[in-house]
Amino acid sequence: MDNQNMNYKKLGFRCGLEIHQQLDGKKLFCRCPALNSANDPDISVRRRLRAVVGETGEIDKAAAYETARAREFLYVSHSEDTCLVEYDEQPPFPINEELLDVALQVALLMHCKIVDEVQVMRKTVVDGSNVSGFQRTALIAYDGWIETSKGNVGIQSICLEEEAAQKLEETKTTVSYKLDRLGIGLLEIATHTDIVDPEHAKEAAGVIGMILRSTEKVKRGLGTIRQDVNISMKAEPDFTTSFLRPLPGAARMYPETDVLPVRITKERIAKIKVPELISEKTMKLGEEFGIHEALAQEILRQKIDMKMWTAKYPKLEATQIAQILIEVPKELKSRLKIDPARLKDKEYHEVLGLLHEGKISKEAVIDILAAHAEGKSVNVDQYKPVQSSDIEDEIEKILKEKPGLTMGAYMGMLMAKYRGKIDGQKLMELLKKRVK
């Protein structure tokens, strides 16, 4: 079936997203760093967890299901990024105010209504991913929206909560977890079911991710952001529908008694510095330097100072400078299998300076940087550009010595001799004038 031609509206398609984004800095309820330590564990404990009665006076069904499995949990960690709070042997610290401000930034960027008071709640979690048997979470904002090409997507809620532990291994009776991730500040963003098709879901997720990165306070890398897609159609083979797991309800939540509520005053909100969106920065950068969107995004991501580079080499186009700084290292790694990590600003200044003075052609840039990346010495003289008249003489010589070859064959012979000394397109133009 062609998914592109499906009528999702007719099918009754409804979809929402849940985004979980880790925040950088210290953890949410202690002052351990959000490191994700790679060191071997030097602490371990064993626990059994059970569900407790929630705020409604009942035990949550999802929690009762996990308790019935009667598993033992092994927790390990390294002391550089865990403390007694992670092991539930010490009361939590007050909520991390810096991370709370990041959550408020995101709420403002997503046009949300912000709560008057942040009340931390306990969400029963007895699958072992939280040592205490619950996850601390707090509603920060609600009823907002983001703009997409297919209409606004509503933001149902933004919560600030603590990240769960990382599962290492599971057997029928025991589950092992590593606690370096436990307690890292986590933003949970839930959208309304305004998403109309799969491509719209992808776009909405991209917009939310862009907003989060605009704060410059979120963790980056594999595993630091999770995107759950909630769809109204997960159909069984007999055309019935069913839930994949028991859905948690109100019984799962109850107030956190060890963390005081935080009042969110108008004065505090007024002091929140709302960052400029990456999309706006990208557009401005593209307009200022005549750079296409993808390149502008990479410039921002790598924090390249284009004003400095273009001012130093005014004879070169901004796009050419950006491509050398961004695309050439990628090509070294992907095509030539050379690690560009050795290259620093010094090497880039060298090739840009030579290019700016006309001492090398742009084709020589990657060869020179490849040599530097491999720790080899570079003889710049061998990349000195050749004159068109010299190349024309060489073309005439080759045509006489080897008549009747294809255009590609002649280009191969010429490029072997003049590689790095002349623009390939210019060489082709000179060759076309002689070959009919």
C-alpha positions in Angstrom: 0.0 0.0 0.0 1.3 3.5 -0.9 1.4 5.4 2.4 1.9 8.7 0.6 -1.6 8.4 -1.0 -3.5 7.3 2.2 -6.4 9.5 3.3 -5.4 9.8 7.0 -8.4 12.1 7.7 -10.8 9.6 6.4 -9.2 6.8 8.4 -9.7 8.8 11.6 -6.0 9.1 12.2 -5.1 10.9 15.4 -1.5 11.3 16.6 0.3 13.1 19.4 4.0 13.2 20.5 5.7 12.9 23.8 9.2 14.3 23.8 11.7 13.6 26.6 14.8 15.8 26.6 17.7 15.6 29.1 19.0 18.9 30.4 22.6 19.8 30.9 24.3 20.9 34.2 23.6 19.5 37.6 20.9 16.9 38.4 17.4 17.9 39.4 17.2 17.0 43.1 20.9 16.8 44.0 24.0 18.5 42.9 25.7 15.6 41.2 26.9 16.5 37.6 24.9 15.1 34.6 27.9 13.2 33.4 26.8 9.7 32.3 30.1 8.4 33.8 32.0 5.9 31.7 34.1 4.7 34.7 33.6 1.3 36.1 31.0 1.2 39.0 32.3 1.4 42.5 28.9 1.2 44.3 26.2 -1.4 44.1 23.0 -2.3 46.1 20.1 -4.7 45.7 16.4 -3.8 46.2 12.9 -5.0 45.9 10.1 -2.5 45.0 6.4 -2.5 45.6 3.5 -0.3 44.6 1.9 1.9 47.2 -1.5 3.6 47.5 -1.7 6.8 45.5 -3.6 10.1 46.0 -7.0 8.5 45.2 -6.6 5.8 47.9 -6.0 3.1 45.3 -3.1 1.3 43.9 -2.4 2.0 40.2 -3.1 -0.9 37.9 0.2 -0.5 35.9 2.2 -0.3 39.2 0.4 -3.4 40.6 1.2 -5.3 37.4 5.0 -4.6 37.9 4.8 -5.5 41.6 3.3 -8.8 40.8 6.4 -9.8 38.8 8.3 -9.9 42.1 11.7 -9.1 40.6 14.9 -8.1 42.4 16.8 -5.0 41.3 20.6 -4.5 41.2 21.8 -0.9 41.1 25.4 0.1 40.2 27.1 3.5 39.7 30.3 5.4 40.1 30.6 7.9 42.9 31.7 10.8 40.7 28.1 11.3 39.4 25.9 9.7 42.1 25.3 10.2 45.8 22.9 9.0 48.5 20.0 10.8 46.9 20.0 8.5 43.9 20.0 5.5 46.2 17.1 6.9 48.2 19.2 7.0 51.4 19.0 10.8 51.7 16.2 13.3 51.2 16.2 15.2 47.8 17.6 18.7 47.6 15.3 21.6 46.6 14.5 21.6 42.9 17.4 22.8 40.7 16.4 26.5 40.0 18.6 26.7 36.9 16.8 23.8 35.3 13.5 25.2 36.3 14.4 28.4 34.4 15.2 26.4 31.3 11.7 24.8 31.6 10.2 28.2 31.8 12.2 29.4 28.7 10.8 26.5 26.7 7.2 27.2 28.0 7.5 30.8 26.8 8.9 29.7 23.4 5.9 27.4 23.0 3.4 30.0 24.0 2.2 28.1 27.1 0.3 29.1 30.2 2.7 28.8 33.2 1.5 27.4 36.5 1.4 29.7 39.6 3.1 27.2 41.7 5.3 24.2 40.9 4.3 21.3 43.0 6.5 18.2 42.7 4.6 15.0 42.6 5.6 11.3 43.0 4.7 9.1 40.0 4.7 5.4 41.0 7.3 3.5 39.0 8.1 0.0 40.2 9.8 -1.4 37.1 13.1 -0.7 38.9 14.1 2.3 36.8 13.7 4.5 39.9 15.3 3.3 43.2 12.7 4.9 45.3 9.8 3.3 43.5 8.6 6.6 42.1 9.7 9.3 39.8 9.6 12.9 40.8 7.7 15.1 38.3 6.3 18.6 38.2 3.9 20.3 35.9 5.4 23.6 34.6 3.1 24.8 31.9 0.1 23.8 29.7 -2.1 24.8 26.8 0.5 26.1 24.4 1.3 25.6 20.7 4.0 25.4 18.0 3.7 26.5 14.4 4.1 24.0 11.6 3.4 24.0 7.8 0.1 22.1 8.4 -1.2 24.3 11.1 -0.5 24.8 14.8 0.1 21.8 17.0 -1.1 22.2 20.5 1.2 21.7 23.5 -0.8 19.8 26.2 1.8 20.0 28.9 5.4 20.6 29.8 6.7 18.8 32.9 10.1 18.9 34.6 11.0 15.5 36.0 14.0 13.3 36.9 15.4 10.9 34.3 15.2 7.2 35.1 18.1 4.8 35.4 19.6 3.0 32.5 18.8 -0.7 32.2 21.9 -2.9 31.8 20.6 -6.5 31.9 17.4 -8.4 32.6 16.6 -12.0 33.5 13.3 -13.6 34.7 14.1 -12.8 38.4 16.6 -9.9 38.3 17.1 -6.5 36.5 20.3 -4.5 36.6 20.4 -0.7 36.3 23.2 1.9 36.1 22.4 5.0 38.1 24.6 7.7 36.4 21.5 8.8 34.4 19.1 8.7 37.3 18.1 12.2 38.5 19.3 14.1 35.4 16.8 16.9 34.7 14.3 15.8 32.0 11.7 17.9 30.1 8.6 16.0 29.1 6.6 17.7 26.4 3.2 16.3 25.4 1.4 17.5 22.3 -2.3 17.4 21.6 -3.6 15.0 18.8 -3.4 17.7 16.1 -0.9 15.8 14.0 -2.6 14.9 10.7 -0.1 12.4 9.0 3.3 10.8 9.5 5.2 13.6 7.7 3.5 16.1 10.0 4.6 14.1 13.0 8.2 14.3 11.7 7.9 18.1 11.2 6.4 18.7 14.6 9.2 16.7 16.3 11.8 18.7 14.4 10.2 22.0 15.5 10.2 20.9 19.1 13.8 19.7 18.9 14.8 23.0 17.3 13.2 25.0 20.2 14.9 22.8 22.8 18.3 23.3 21.2 17.7 27.0 21.0 18.1 27.2 24.8 21.6 25.9 24.6 20.9 24.1 27.9 20.0 20.6 26.7 22.2 17.6 26.5 23.3 16.5 23.0 24.1 13.0 21.7 22.6 9.6 21.4 20.1 8.8 24.1 19.6 12.4 25.3 16.3 12.8 23.7 13.4 10.4 23.1 10.4 10.9 21.0 7.3 8.7 21.6 4.5 8.6 19.0 1.0 8.0 20.3 -1.3 6.9 17.5 -5.0 6.1 17.7 -4.7 3.1 15.3 -2.6 0.1 16.5 -4.9 -2.6 15.0 -5.0 -6.3 15.7 -5.2 -8.9 12.8 -8.9 -9.4 13.5 -9.5 -5.7 13.0 -10.1 -5.0 16.8 -7.9 -2.7 18.8 -6.1 -3.1 22.1 -3.7 -1.4 24.4 -0.1 -2.5 24.4 0.1 -2.2 28.2 -2.1 -1.2 31.1 -2.6 2.5 31.1 -1.6 4.4 34.3 -4.3 6.6 35.9 -4.7 9.2 38.6 -3.9 6.6 41.3 -0.3 6.6 40.1 0.4 10.1 41.4 0.7 11.5 44.9 2.4 14.6 46.4 6.1 14.8 47.1 6.5 15.6 50.8 10.3 16.1 50.8 10.4 19.0 48.2 8.8 22.3 48.9 6.6 23.9 46.2 8.0 26.8 44.2 5.9 29.9 43.5 6.2 31.2 40.0 5.7 34.9 40.2 5.2 37.4 37.4 8.5 39.0 38.4 10.3 35.8 37.9 8.8 35.2 34.5 9.6 38.7 33.4 13.3 38.0 34.2 13.4 34.9 32.0 15.6 35.6 29.0 13.8 34.1 26.0 16.5 32.9 23.5 16.4 33.6 19.8 15.2 30.5 17.9 17.7 28.6 15.9 15.4 28.9 12.9 15.5 32.7 13.2 19.3 32.7 13.6 19.6 30.5 10.6 17.5 32.8 8.4 19.5 35.8 9.5 22.8 34.1 8.9 21.7 33.0 5.4 20.6 36.5 4.5 23.8 38.1 5.8 26.3 35.8 4.2 24.3 34.3 1.3 24.6 30.8 2.7 22.0 28.1 2.2 20.0 26.8 5.2 21.8 23.5 5.8 25.2 25.2 5.9 23.9 27.9 8.1 22.6 25.4 10.6 26.0 23.7 10.7 27.7 27.1 11.3 25.4 27.7 14.3 25.8 24.1 15.6 29.6 24.3 15.5 29.6 28.0 16.7 31.7 29.2 13.8 32.4 33.0 13.8 31.7 33.8 10.2 32.2 37.5 10.7 35.8 36.8 11.7 36.5 34.4 8.9 35.0 36.5 6.2 36.7 39.7 7.4 40.1 38.0 7.3 39.6 36.6 3.8 37.4 39.2 2.0 38.3 37.9 -1.5 36.7 34.6 -0.8 33.0 34.0 -0.8 31.4 33.2 2.5 29.9 29.9 1.1 33.4 28.8 0.0 34.8 29.5 3.5 32.0 27.7 5.2 32.3 24.7 3.0 36.0 24.4 3.7 35.3 24.6 7.5 32.4 22.3 7.5 32.2 20.0 4.4 35.9 19.3 3.9 36.3 17.6 7.3 33.2 15.4 6.6 34.7 14.4 3.2 38.0 13.5 4.7 36.2 11.2 7.1 33.6 9.7 4.8 35.5 9.5 1.4 39.1 9.4 2.3 38.7 7.6 5.7 41.0 10.2 7.4 40.3 11.4 10.9 40.1 15.3 10.8 40.5 15.6 14.6 44.1 16.7 14.2 43.0 19.8 12.2 42.8 23.0 14.1 42.2 26.7 13.2 45.9 27.0 12.3 45.6 24.6 9.4 42.3 26.1 8.1 43.9 29.6 8.3 46.8 28.3 6.2 44.7 26.9 3.3 42.3 29.9 3.3 45.2 32.3 3.3 46.9 30.5 0.4 43.5 30.4 -1.5 42.9 34.1 -0.7 46.3 35.0 -2.1 45.8 32.9 -5.2 48.7 30.6 -4.4 46.6 27.5 -4.6 43.4 26.5 -6.4 40.3 25.4 -4.4 41.0 21.8 -5.6 44.2 21.8 -3.5 42.4 22.5 -0.2 41.3 19.0 0.5 44.7 17.5 -0.4 46.6 19.9 1.8 44.2 19.4 4.8 44.3 15.6 4.3 48.1 15.8 4.5 47.9 17.9 7.7 45.4 15.5 9.2 47.7 12.6 8.6 50.7 14.5 10.1 52.5 14.8 6.8 54.6 17.8 5.6 53.1 19.8 2.8 55.0 21.3 -0.2 52.7 24.1 -1.2 54.7 24.7 -4.5 53.3 21.5 -5.9 49.8 23.0 -5.7 50.7 26.2 -7.5 47.9 27.0 -10.0 48.8 26.5 -13.7 48.0 29.0 -16.5 45.3 28.2 -19.0 47.8 28.6 -21.8 49.9 25.8 -20.3 46.9 23.5 -20.0 45.8 24.3 -23.6 49.3 23.3 -24.8 49.1 20.0 -22.8 45.6 19.3 -24.3 46.9 19.7 -27.8 49.8 17.4 -27.0 47.6 14.6 -25.6 45.1 14.9 -28.5 47.9 14.4 -31.0 49.5 11.5 -29.1 46.3 9.7 -28.3 43.6 10.6 -30.8 40.0 9.2 -30.7 39.7 8.7 -26.9 36.5 9.6 -25.0 36.1 12.9 -23.1 36.3 11.0 -19.8 39.6 9.4 -20.8 41.1 12.7 -21.6 39.8 14.2 -18.4 41.3 11.4 -16.4 44.7 11.9 -18.0 44.7 15.7 -17.4 43.4 15.4 -13.8 46.2 13.0 -13.0 48.7 15.6 -14.0 46.9 18.8 -12.8 45.1 17.5 -9.7 44.9 20.3 -7.1 46.2 22.9 -9.6 43.1 23.8 -11.5 39.4 23.8 -11.1 37.9 20.7 -12.6 35.0 22.5 -14.3 37.4 25.0 -15.9 39.6 22.1 -17.2 36.5 20.5 -18.7 35.6 23.7 -20.5 39.1 24.0 -22.0 38.9 20.4 -23.1 35.5 20.8 -24.7 36.9 23.6 -26.9 39.4 21.1 -28.4 37.4 17.9 -28.5 34.5 17.7 -31.0 
